[in-house]
Amino acid sequence: MSSLLRIGEFATRAEVSPRTVDYYTSLGLLTPAERTAGGYRLYDDADIARVHLIRQLEAQGLSLDEITKALTSGTGDISDALARLDDDLKLLHTVAETAPSEVHGLLTLISARVHSLITVALQIPPDLPIL
């Protein structure tokens, strides 16, 4: 069983400010595991991994609105998302082969961004709770 942490200690371990924890909670990205009798919010270790994921996705250029929508929309069907991604990557490859040389730099940047996002997605713990 993981230990429950008050917001200050949780923020320190998650490497964010308590204000960031408050903000993520207000957006629905974090949900306290419990509350004390005095009303203090308590977070668990899984929430630390969730904060790290949110920060990684933000670093890749996703907005908090997009992250909130993705993490709070339920489990969904991952096979559909993977199929769409595969189709999009095939289309990108086709466009890259036929694009004029002036566009190759832009397509390289897009490919690098897609690769970075896939790398982040592969690092998501399989047991990360979806709200």
N, C-alpha and C positions, 0 to 999 in steps of 0.2 A: 504494500500500500504506500503510495507516495505521500509525502508530508504536505500539509496545506500551509500556504504562505500568505501573510498580510501583504497589502499592496506595495509597501515600501521595499520589503525584502524580495518580493516577486519581481518588481521593477529592476532592482539591482541585479538579480540573477538573469533576467531576460535582457539586460543591457539596454534598457530604455528608461525614460523618466516616468514617475507615477502619473504625470499628466497624460503621457502617451497611453498608459494603461487605461486611464479614465476615458480617453477619446476612443480607443478601440472598443471598450466596453459599451460606450454610448452608440457606436455604429453597429453593435451586434457581432463584432468579430471575436470578442471574448465574453464569456459568461462565467461569473464566479462559481466555483465548485460548491461553495457553502457560504453562509453568513454566520457570524458569531451572534450570541445573544445581544451584544451591544451594537450590532448592525455592521460590523467590519466585514468587508468582502475578503474571501479567502480563495486563492488560486492554487492550482496544483502543477506538478511538473509538466504535464502534457500541454498546459497553456504556454509554458516557456517555448516549447517547440513550435507552437502555433505563432507566437510573436516572431520568432526567427524566420518562419516561412513568410509571414506578412512583410517583414523587412526585406527579405530576398526578392519577393515579387515587386515591391516598391522600387527596389534598386534596378530591376529590369524594365522599369517604365510603366508598370501597371498602376492605374489610379486606385485609391482606396475604395471608390465606388465599384470598380470592376472586381477588386479583390473581395469586397463584401458580398457582391452578387454571387461570385463563384463559390465562396465558402459557406454561404448561408442558404443556397438554393436546394439543398438536399443532396442525396447521393447521385441521382441521375444515372444515365446509362453511359458508362465510360467507353464502351465499344463504339457508340455513335460519335463521340468526340474524337476518338482515335481515328476513325474512318474519315471524318472531315479533315483532320490534320493531315492524314496521308494524302488525301485528294489535293489539299492545298499545297503540300510539298511537291507533289508531282507536277502541278500547274506551275509552281515557281521554277522548277527545274526546266520545264519546257520553255517557259518565257526566257529564262537565262540563256538557253541554247540559241534562241532566235533573236535575241535583243541586240541592238547596235552596241558597239564597244563603249559608247558614252554612258550607257546605263549599267554596265557591269559593276561599277563601284557601288552603286545604290543597291543592286541585287545582292552583292556580297555582304553589305551591312544588314540587309533584311535576313539573309541566311544566318548570319552570326547571331542576330537577335532571336531567331527561332531556335537555334541550337542552344543558346543560353537558357531560354524558357523551358526547353525540354530537359536540360540538365537540372534545373530547379525542380521541375515536376518529378523527376526520377528520385530526387532526394526526399520527397515528402514521405514521412513515416506512414506505413499502411494503416496503422491504428490511430492516426490523428483524427480526433472527433470532428465531425462536420456538424455545425449547429443547425 
